[in-house]
Each structure stands twice: as structure tokens, then as C-alpha cells.
Amino acid sequence: MRIILVLIIISLLLAIGFLTAFFWAVNDGQYDDDFTPSIRILFDDEKHPQNKL
């Protein structure tokens, strides 16, 4: 029966840790730009030279 209590406490600590990391990422501005990632794939970052055989 004790193992169930230990597992519940560990899972609650993990959940609080993930929730804290999520709020930290939101406050840090991780999710501010939601438009650019969707169009980034449409543009090439660098030009690749043509391989001539």
C-alpha cells in the first residue's frame, strides 16, 4: 500500500515539474510567433550550387 502513495507523490512532483517548465516557456516567449514556422518551409534558407557532371 505504501508503494501506491510513493508513486502518487512521484507522479505529482513530475506533473508540477512539467507544469512549471511549460509556464517558464510561455513566459520566456517560446510560443509568441505562431505564423513564421508555418511558412518557413516554403522558403529556402540558402542556395545550393548546381552539381555539373
mmCIF file of the N, C-alpha and C atoms, coordinates in Angstrom:
data_MODEL
# 
_entry.id   MODEL 
# 
loop_
_atom_site.group_PDB 
_atom_site.id 
_atom_site.type_symbol 
_atom_site.label_atom_id 
_atom_site.label_alt_id 
_atom_site.label_comp_id 
_atom_site.label_asym_id 
_atom_site.label_entity_id 
_atom_site.label_seq_id 
_atom_site.pdbx_PDB_ins_code 
_atom_site.Cartn_x 
_atom_site.Cartn_y 
_atom_site.Cartn_z 
_atom_site.occupancy 
_atom_site.B_iso_or_equiv 
_atom_site.pdbx_formal_charge 
_atom_site.auth_seq_id 
_atom_site.auth_comp_id 
_atom_site.auth_asym_id 
_atom_site.auth_atom_id 
_atom_site.pdbx_PDB_model_num 
ATOM 1   N N  . MET A 1 1  ? 0.812  -1.194 0.000   1.00 0.00 ? 1  MET A N  1 
ATOM 2   C CA . MET A 1 1  ? 0.000  0.000  0.000   1.00 0.00 ? 1  MET A CA 1 
ATOM 3   C C  . MET A 1 1  ? 0.859  1.263  0.000   1.00 0.00 ? 1  MET A C  1 
ATOM 4   N N  . ARG A 1 2  ? 2.041  1.163  0.617   1.00 0.00 ? 2  ARG A N  1 
ATOM 5   C CA . ARG A 1 2  ? 2.928  2.314  0.662   1.00 0.00 ? 2  ARG A CA 1 
ATOM 6   C C  . ARG A 1 2  ? 3.448  2.672  -0.723  1.00 0.00 ? 2  ARG A C  1 
ATOM 7   N N  . ILE A 1 3  ? 3.646  1.683  -1.551  1.00 0.00 ? 3  ILE A N  1 
ATOM 8   C CA . ILE A 1 3  ? 4.193  1.946  -2.885  1.00 0.00 ? 3  ILE A CA 1 
ATOM 9   C C  . ILE A 1 3  ? 3.238  2.798  -3.716  1.00 0.00 ? 3  ILE A C  1 
ATOM 10  N N  . ILE A 1 4  ? 1.943  2.631  -3.506  1.00 0.00 ? 4  ILE A N  1 
ATOM 11  C CA . ILE A 1 4  ? 0.962  3.446  -4.221  1.00 0.00 ? 4  ILE A CA 1 
ATOM 12  C C  . ILE A 1 4  ? 1.089  4.911  -3.818  1.00 0.00 ? 4  ILE A C  1 
ATOM 13  N N  . LEU A 1 5  ? 1.272  5.153  -2.528  1.00 0.00 ? 5  LEU A N  1 
ATOM 14  C CA . LEU A 1 5  ? 1.462  6.524  -2.057  1.00 0.00 ? 5  LEU A CA 1 
ATOM 15  C C  . LEU A 1 5  ? 2.751  7.121  -2.603  1.00 0.00 ? 5  LEU A C  1 
ATOM 16  N N  . VAL A 1 6  ? 3.809  6.336  -2.653  1.00 0.00 ? 6  VAL A N  1 
ATOM 17  C CA . VAL A 1 6  ? 5.089  6.807  -3.201  1.00 0.00 ? 6  VAL A CA 1 
ATOM 18  C C  . VAL A 1 6  ? 4.933  7.132  -4.681  1.00 0.00 ? 6  VAL A C  1 
ATOM 19  N N  . LEU A 1 7  ? 4.263  6.286  -5.421  1.00 0.00 ? 7  LEU A N  1 
ATOM 20  C CA . LEU A 1 7  ? 4.065  6.524  -6.844  1.00 0.00 ? 7  LEU A CA 1 
ATOM 21  C C  . LEU A 1 7  ? 3.185  7.748  -7.102  1.00 0.00 ? 7  LEU A C  1 
ATOM 22  N N  . ILE A 1 8  ? 2.182  7.953  -6.267  1.00 0.00 ? 8  ILE A N  1 
ATOM 23  C CA . ILE A 1 8  ? 1.334  9.140  -6.412  1.00 0.00 ? 8  ILE A CA 1 
ATOM 24  C C  . ILE A 1 8  ? 2.137  10.405 -6.144  1.00 0.00 ? 8  ILE A C  1 
ATOM 25  N N  . ILE A 1 9  ? 2.965  10.388 -5.112  1.00 0.00 ? 9  ILE A N  1 
ATOM 26  C CA . ILE A 1 9  ? 3.788  11.552 -4.793  1.00 0.00 ? 9  ILE A CA 1 
ATOM 27  C C  . ILE A 1 9  ? 4.785  11.839 -5.909  1.00 0.00 ? 9  ILE A C  1 
ATOM 28  N N  . ILE A 1 10 ? 5.421  10.810 -6.435  1.00 0.00 ? 10 ILE A N  1 
ATOM 29  C CA . ILE A 1 10 ? 6.378  10.990 -7.531  1.00 0.00 ? 10 ILE A CA 1 
ATOM 30  C C  . ILE A 1 10 ? 5.675  11.527 -8.776  1.00 0.00 ? 10 ILE A C  1 
ATOM 31  N N  . SER A 1 11 ? 4.492  11.007 -9.085  1.00 0.00 ? 11 SER A N  1 
ATOM 32  C CA . SER A 1 11 ? 3.779  11.482 -10.272 1.00 0.00 ? 11 SER A CA 1 
ATOM 33  C C  . SER A 1 11 ? 3.310  12.931 -10.096 1.00 0.00 ? 11 SER A C  1 
ATOM 34  N N  . LEU A 1 12 ? 2.916  13.312 -8.894  1.00 0.00 ? 12 LEU A N  1 
ATOM 35  C CA . LEU A 1 12 ? 2.540  14.698 -8.647  1.00 0.00 ? 12 LEU A CA 1 
ATOM 36  C C  . LEU A 1 12 ? 3.739  15.632 -8.768  1.00 0.00 ? 12 LEU A C  1 
ATOM 37  N N  . LEU A 1 13 ? 4.888  15.210 -8.279  1.00 0.00 ? 13 LEU A N  1 
ATOM 38  C CA . LEU A 1 13 ? 6.105  16.022 -8.422  1.00 0.00 ? 13 LEU A CA 1 
ATOM 39  C C  . LEU A 1 13 ? 6.497  16.184 -9.888  1.00 0.00 ? 13 LEU A C  1 
ATOM 40  N N  . LEU A 1 14 ? 6.379  15.121 -10.652 1.00 0.00 ? 14 LEU A N  1 
ATOM 41  C CA . LEU A 1 14 ? 6.667  15.202 -12.093 1.00 0.00 ? 14 LEU A CA 1 
ATOM 42  C C  . LEU A 1 14 ? 5.689  16.123 -12.804 1.00 0.00 ? 14 LEU A C  1 
ATOM 43  N N  . ALA A 1 15 ? 4.425  16.020 -12.453 1.00 0.00 ? 15 ALA A N  1 
ATOM 44  C CA . ALA A 1 15 ? 3.419  16.882 -13.081 1.00 0.00 ? 15 ALA A CA 1 
ATOM 45  C C  . ALA A 1 15 ? 3.669  18.351 -12.739 1.00 0.00 ? 15 ALA A C  1 
ATOM 46  N N  . ILE A 1 16 ? 4.022  18.628 -11.509 1.00 0.00 ? 16 ILE A N  1 
ATOM 47  C CA . ILE A 1 16 ? 4.336  20.007 -11.121 1.00 0.00 ? 16 ILE A CA 1 
ATOM 48  C C  . ILE A 1 16 ? 5.574  20.494 -11.858 1.00 0.00 ? 16 ILE A C  1 
ATOM 49  N N  . GLY A 1 17 ? 6.555  19.622 -12.037 1.00 0.00 ? 17 GLY A N  1 
ATOM 50  C CA . GLY A 1 17 ? 7.759  19.988 -12.783 1.00 0.00 ? 17 GLY A CA 1 
ATOM 51  C C  . GLY A 1 17 ? 7.456  20.318 -14.239 1.00 0.00 ? 17 GLY A C  1 
ATOM 52  N N  . PHE A 1 18 ? 6.650  19.513 -14.890 1.00 0.00 ? 18 PHE A N  1 
ATOM 53  C CA . PHE A 1 18 ? 6.280  19.781 -16.281 1.00 0.00 ? 18 PHE A CA 1 
ATOM 54  C C  . PHE A 1 18 ? 5.425  21.040 -16.404 1.00 0.00 ? 18 PHE A C  1 
ATOM 55  N N  . LEU A 1 19 ? 4.546  21.262 -15.451 1.00 0.00 ? 19 LEU A N  1 
ATOM 56  C CA . LEU A 1 19 ? 3.724  22.471 -15.463 1.00 0.00 ? 19 LEU A CA 1 
ATOM 57  C C  . LEU A 1 19 ? 4.591  23.718 -15.273 1.00 0.00 ? 19 LEU A C  1 
ATOM 58  N N  . THR A 1 20 ? 5.566  23.627 -14.394 1.00 0.00 ? 20 THR A N  1 
ATOM 59  C CA . THR A 1 20 ? 6.493  24.736 -14.187 1.00 0.00 ? 20 THR A CA 1 
ATOM 60  C C  . THR A 1 20 ? 7.303  25.007 -15.450 1.00 0.00 ? 20 THR A C  1 
ATOM 61  N N  . ALA A 1 21 ? 7.782  23.959 -16.105 1.00 0.00 ? 21 ALA A N  1 
ATOM 62  C CA . ALA A 1 21 ? 8.546  24.133 -17.349 1.00 0.00 ? 21 ALA A CA 1 
ATOM 63  C C  . ALA A 1 21 ? 7.681  24.743 -18.446 1.00 0.00 ? 21 ALA A C  1 
ATOM 64  N N  . PHE A 1 22 ? 6.427  24.363 -18.508 1.00 0.00 ? 22 PHE A N  1 
ATOM 65  C CA . PHE A 1 22 ? 5.520  24.934 -19.503 1.00 0.00 ? 22 PHE A CA 1 
ATOM 66  C C  . PHE A 1 22 ? 5.298  26.416 -19.259 1.00 0.00 ? 22 PHE A C  1 
ATOM 67  N N  . PHE A 1 23 ? 5.017  26.794 -18.008 1.00 0.00 ? 23 PHE A N  1 
ATOM 68  C CA . PHE A 1 23 ? 4.808  28.212 -17.713 1.00 0.00 ? 23 PHE A CA 1 
ATOM 69  C C  . PHE A 1 23 ? 6.083  29.023 -17.934 1.00 0.00 ? 23 PHE A C  1 
ATOM 70  N N  . TRP A 1 24 ? 7.238  28.433 -17.642 1.00 0.00 ? 24 TRP A N  1 
ATOM 71  C CA . TRP A 1 24 ? 8.504  29.113 -17.900 1.00 0.00 ? 24 TRP A CA 1 
ATOM 72  C C  . TRP A 1 24 ? 8.682  29.361 -19.397 1.00 0.00 ? 24 TRP A C  1 
ATOM 73  N N  . ALA A 1 25 ? 8.365  28.371 -20.230 1.00 0.00 ? 25 ALA A N  1 
ATOM 74  C CA . ALA A 1 25 ? 8.493  28.521 -21.679 1.00 0.00 ? 25 ALA A CA 1 
ATOM 75  C C  . ALA A 1 25 ? 7.518  29.563 -22.213 1.00 0.00 ? 25 ALA A C  1 
ATOM 76  N N  . VAL A 1 26 ? 6.319  29.615 -21.682 1.00 0.00 ? 26 VAL A N  1 
ATOM 77  C CA . VAL A 1 26 ? 5.342  30.611 -22.125 1.00 0.00 ? 26 VAL A CA 1 
ATOM 78  C C  . VAL A 1 26 ? 5.794  32.012 -21.734 1.00 0.00 ? 26 VAL A C  1 
ATOM 79  N N  . ASN A 1 27 ? 6.275  32.184 -20.523 1.00 0.00 ? 27 ASN A N  1 
ATOM 80  C CA . ASN A 1 27 ? 6.733  33.494 -20.073 1.00 0.00 ? 27 ASN A CA 1 
ATOM 81  C C  . ASN A 1 27 ? 8.017  33.930 -20.756 1.00 0.00 ? 27 ASN A C  1 
ATOM 82  N N  . ASP A 1 28 ? 8.804  32.973 -21.238 1.00 0.00 ? 28 ASP A N  1 
ATOM 83  C CA . ASP A 1 28 ? 10.060 33.282 -21.910 1.00 0.00 ? 28 ASP A CA 1 
ATOM 84  C C  . ASP A 1 28 ? 9.835  33.686 -23.366 1.00 0.00 ? 28 ASP A C  1 
ATOM 85  N N  . GLY A 1 29 ? 8.616  33.518 -23.882 1.00 0.00 ? 29 GLY A N  1 
ATOM 86  C CA . GLY A 1 29 ? 8.303  33.917 -25.244 1.00 0.00 ? 29 GLY A CA 1 
ATOM 87  C C  . GLY A 1 29 ? 8.460  32.798 -26.258 1.00 0.00 ? 29 GLY A C  1 
ATOM 88  N N  . GLN A 1 30 ? 8.470  31.575 -25.802 1.00 0.00 ? 30 GLN A N  1 
ATOM 89  C CA . GLN A 1 30 ? 8.665  30.428 -26.687 1.00 0.00 ? 30 GLN A CA 1 
ATOM 90  C C  . GLN A 1 30 ? 7.538  30.302 -27.714 1.00 0.00 ? 30 GLN A C  1 
ATOM 91  N N  . TYR A 1 31 ? 6.324  30.672 -27.345 1.00 0.00 ? 31 TYR A N  1 
ATOM 92  C CA . TYR A 1 31 ? 5.169  30.459 -28.200 1.00 0.00 ? 31 TYR A CA 1 
ATOM 93  C C  . TYR A 1 31 ? 4.598  31.754 -28.773 1.00 0.00 ? 31 TYR A C  1 
ATOM 94  N N  . ASP A 1 32 ? 5.410  32.822 -28.808 1.00 0.00 ? 32 ASP A N  1 
ATOM 95  C CA . ASP A 1 32 ? 4.905  34.111 -29.283 1.00 0.00 ? 32 ASP A CA 1 
ATOM 96  C C  . ASP A 1 32 ? 4.650  34.129 -30.785 1.00 0.00 ? 32 ASP A C  1 
ATOM 97  N N  . ASP A 1 33 ? 5.558  33.581 -31.578 1.00 0.00 ? 33 ASP A N  1 
ATOM 98  C CA . ASP A 1 33 ? 5.448  33.648 -33.038 1.00 0.00 ? 33 ASP A CA 1 
ATOM 99  C C  . ASP A 1 33 ? 4.834  32.357 -33.562 1.00 0.00 ? 33 ASP A C  1 
ATOM 100 N N  . ASP A 1 34 ? 3.569  32.410 -33.910 1.00 0.00 ? 34 ASP A N  1 
ATOM 101 C CA . ASP A 1 34 ? 2.920  31.199 -34.417 1.00 0.00 ? 34 ASP A CA 1 
ATOM 102 C C  . ASP A 1 34 ? 2.682  31.255 -35.926 1.00 0.00 ? 34 ASP A C  1 
ATOM 103 N N  . PHE A 1 35 ? 3.097  32.326 -36.593 1.00 0.00 ? 35 PHE A N  1 
ATOM 104 C CA . PHE A 1 35 ? 2.893  32.435 -38.029 1.00 0.00 ? 35 PHE A CA 1 
ATOM 105 C C  . PHE A 1 35 ? 4.131  32.006 -38.821 1.00 0.00 ? 35 PHE A C  1 
ATOM 106 N N  . THR A 1 36 ? 5.299  32.421 -38.394 1.00 0.00 ? 36 THR A N  1 
ATOM 107 C CA . THR A 1 36 ? 6.530  32.165 -39.150 1.00 0.00 ? 36 THR A CA 1 
ATOM 108 C C  . THR A 1 36 ? 6.833  30.677 -39.323 1.00 0.00 ? 36 THR A C  1 
ATOM 109 N N  . PRO A 1 37 ? 6.700  29.823 -38.309 1.00 0.00 ? 37 PRO A N  1 
ATOM 110 C CA . PRO A 1 37 ? 7.012  28.416 -38.527 1.00 0.00 ? 37 PRO A CA 1 
ATOM 111 C C  . PRO A 1 37 ? 6.160  27.754 -39.608 1.00 0.00 ? 37 PRO A C  1 
ATOM 112 N N  . SER A 1 38 ? 4.944  28.237 -39.800 1.00 0.00 ? 38 SER A N  1 
ATOM 113 C CA . SER A 1 38 ? 4.093  27.619 -40.803 1.00 0.00 ? 38 SER A CA 1 
ATOM 114 C C  . SER A 1 38 ? 4.508  27.988 -42.226 1.00 0.00 ? 38 SER A C  1 
ATOM 115 N N  . ILE A 1 39 ? 5.188  29.116 -42.414 1.00 0.00 ? 39 ILE A N  1 
ATOM 116 C CA . ILE A 1 39 ? 5.603  29.496 -43.767 1.00 0.00 ? 39 ILE A CA 1 
ATOM 117 C C  . ILE A 1 39 ? 7.099  29.309 -43.986 1.00 0.00 ? 39 ILE A C  1 
ATOM 118 N N  . ARG A 1 40 ? 7.831  28.957 -42.945 1.00 0.00 ? 40 ARG A N  1 
ATOM 119 C CA . ARG A 1 40 ? 9.280  28.799 -43.064 1.00 0.00 ? 40 ARG A CA 1 
ATOM 120 C C  . ARG A 1 40 ? 9.655  27.698 -44.056 1.00 0.00 ? 40 ARG A C  1 
ATOM 121 N N  . ILE A 1 41 ? 8.860  26.666 -44.157 1.00 0.00 ? 41 ILE A N  1 
ATOM 122 C CA . ILE A 1 41 ? 9.167  25.551 -45.042 1.00 0.00 ? 41 ILE A CA 1 
ATOM 123 C C  . ILE A 1 41 ? 9.033  25.957 -46.513 1.00 0.00 ? 41 ILE A C  1 
ATOM 124 N N  . LEU A 1 42 ? 8.330  27.030 -46.788 1.00 0.00 ? 42 LEU A N  1 
ATOM 125 C CA . LEU A 1 42 ? 8.114  27.446 -48.172 1.00 0.00 ? 42 LEU A CA 1 
ATOM 126 C C  . LEU A 1 42 ? 9.318  28.180 -48.774 1.00 0.00 ? 42 LEU A C  1 
ATOM 127 N N  . PHE A 1 43 ? 10.223 28.646 -47.939 1.00 0.00 ? 43 PHE A N  1 
ATOM 128 C CA . PHE A 1 43 ? 11.352 29.426 -48.412 1.00 0.00 ? 43 PHE A CA 1 
ATOM 129 C C  . PHE A 1 43 ? 12.659 28.686 -48.175 1.00 0.00 ? 43 PHE A C  1 
ATOM 130 N N  . ASP A 1 44 ? 13.582 28.798 -49.136 1.00 0.00 ? 44 ASP A N  1 
ATOM 131 C CA . ASP A 1 44 ? 14.900 28.205 -48.977 1.00 0.00 ? 44 ASP A CA 1 
ATOM 132 C C  . ASP A 1 44 ? 15.789 29.133 -48.159 1.00 0.00 ? 44 ASP A C  1 
ATOM 133 N N  . ASP A 1 45 ? 16.556 28.560 -47.268 1.00 0.00 ? 45 ASP A N  1 
ATOM 134 C CA . ASP A 1 45 ? 17.445 29.365 -46.445 1.00 0.00 ? 45 ASP A CA 1 
ATOM 135 C C  . ASP A 1 45 ? 18.717 29.740 -47.193 1.00 0.00 ? 45 ASP A C  1 
ATOM 136 N N  . GLU A 1 46 ? 19.228 28.819 -47.963 1.00 0.00 ? 46 GLU A N  1 
ATOM 137 C CA . GLU A 1 46 ? 20.466 29.070 -48.691 1.00 0.00 ? 46 GLU A CA 1 
ATOM 138 C C  . GLU A 1 46 ? 20.367 28.459 -50.079 1.00 0.00 ? 46 GLU A C  1 
ATOM 139 N N  . LYS A 1 47 ? 21.134 28.985 -50.984 1.00 0.00 ? 47 LYS A N  1 
ATOM 140 C CA . LYS A 1 47 ? 21.106 28.463 -52.344 1.00 0.00 ? 47 LYS A CA 1 
ATOM 141 C C  . LYS A 1 47 ? 22.166 27.382 -52.477 1.00 0.00 ? 47 LYS A C  1 
ATOM 142 N N  . HIS A 1 48 ? 21.766 26.289 -53.062 1.00 0.00 ? 48 HIS A N  1 
ATOM 143 C CA . HIS A 1 48 ? 22.669 25.165 -53.266 1.00 0.00 ? 48 HIS A CA 1 
ATOM 144 C C  . HIS A 1 48 ? 23.239 25.257 -54.686 1.00 0.00 ? 48 HIS A C  1 
ATOM 145 N N  . PRO A 1 49 ? 24.535 25.095 -54.837 1.00 0.00 ? 49 PRO A N  1 
ATOM 146 C CA . PRO A 1 49 ? 25.119 25.131 -56.181 1.00 0.00 ? 49 PRO A CA 1 
ATOM 147 C C  . PRO A 1 49 ? 24.682 23.913 -56.996 1.00 0.00 ? 49 PRO A C  1 
ATOM 148 N N  . GLN A 1 50 ? 24.567 24.129 -58.301 1.00 0.00 ? 50 GLN A N  1 
ATOM 149 C CA . GLN A 1 50 ? 24.192 23.046 -59.203 1.00 0.00 ? 50 GLN A CA 1 
ATOM 150 C C  . GLN A 1 50 ? 25.393 22.113 -59.380 1.00 0.00 ? 50 GLN A C  1 
ATOM 151 N N  . ASN A 1 51 ? 25.144 20.842 -59.269 1.00 0.00 ? 51 ASN A N  1 
ATOM 152 C CA . ASN A 1 51 ? 26.212 19.864 -59.492 1.00 0.00 ? 51 ASN A CA 1 
ATOM 153 C C  . ASN A 1 51 ? 26.285 19.575 -60.986 1.00 0.00 ? 51 ASN A C  1 
ATOM 154 N N  . LYS A 1 52 ? 27.423 19.877 -61.579 1.00 0.00 ? 52 LYS A N  1 
ATOM 155 C CA . LYS A 1 52 ? 27.604 19.610 -63.002 1.00 0.00 ? 52 LYS A CA 1 
ATOM 156 C C  . LYS A 1 52 ? 28.459 18.364 -63.146 1.00 0.00 ? 52 LYS A C  1 
ATOM 157 N N  . LEU A 1 53 ? 27.937 17.405 -63.891 1.00 0.00 ? 53 LEU A N  1 
ATOM 158 C CA . LEU A 1 53 ? 28.663 16.167 -64.095 1.00 0.00 ? 53 LEU A CA 1 
ATOM 159 C C  . LEU A 1 53 ? 29.390 16.158 -65.397 1.00 0.00 ? 53 LEU A C  1 
# 
